[in-house]
Amino acid sequence: MDGLSLKRLVSRLLLLTVVMFAFGFALVPIYDVMCKAFGINGKTGGQYEGSQVSDPSRAVRVQFMSTNAGDMSWEFHSTADQIEVNPGAVNQMIFIARNPTNKPMSAQAIPSITPAEAAAYFHKTECFCFTQQVLQPGERIEMPVRFIVDRDLPESVKHLTLAYTLFDITARHPPVAATAGAR
């Protein structure tokens, strides 16, 4: 291989490296655009601290879904499949989690709203998804989510779904086992 061919090869490899690096940074915005375009994986914001006045003339159906990630063994569900709410009113749903294993485990719930355009109008004032959950063997917990559907929700949206996926994060955030006298 002569010097010119080697120089051309190195230049092409460097260019390919730069393109791959740039593509890695572009993946998140591309993902967000695709989710918005296809109406999937509506992200919810953090804790809402505002207030609103209830609109009793309008009702919106909120459906609740709960799933476990592939490696999660907990029992996880809401106490009701859906409720009717008035925009602006504070609402609550209780989710139940139970650790059926014989070891302490840590979990994190990741929320999603559909349709995606409703995510900006769904405000959580309290949510178990804001913190990691630790359950001892056989322990059961009731976890509330308090929320407000914004009065500015477009009139065309009459139904939305709040879905949670529960992930086992025990390997990354090991819980401390409870001692017999601590319970």
Stockholm file with secondary structure:
# STOCKHOLM 1.0

chainA/1-183         MDGLSLKRLVSRLLLLTVVMFAFGFALVPIYDVMCKAFGINGKTGGQYEGSQVSDPSRAVRVQFMSTNAGDMSWEFHSTADQIEVNPGAVNQMIFIARNPTNKPMSAQAIPSITPAEAAAYFHKTECFCFTQQVLQPGERIEMPVRFIVDRDLPESVKHLTLAYTLFDITARHPPVAATAGAR
#=GR chainA/1-183 SS CCHHHHHHHHHHHHHHHHHHHHHHHHHHHHHHHHHHHHTCCBCCCSBCCCCCCCCTTCCEEEEEEEEECTTCCCEEEESCSEEEECTTSEEEEEEEEECCSSSCEEEEEEEEEESGGGGGGEEEEEEGGGSCEEECTTCEEEEEEEEEECTTSCTTCCEEEEEEEEEECTTTSCCCCCCGGGC
#=GC SS_cons         CCHHHHHHHHHHHHHHHHHHHHHHHHHHHHHHHHHHHHTCCBCCCSBCCCCCCCCTTCCEEEEEEEEECTTCCCEEEESCSEEEECTTSEEEEEEEEECCSSSCEEEEEEEEEESGGGGGGEEEEEEGGGSCEEECTTCEEEEEEEEEECTTSCTTCCEEEEEEEEEECTTTSCCCCCCGGGC
//
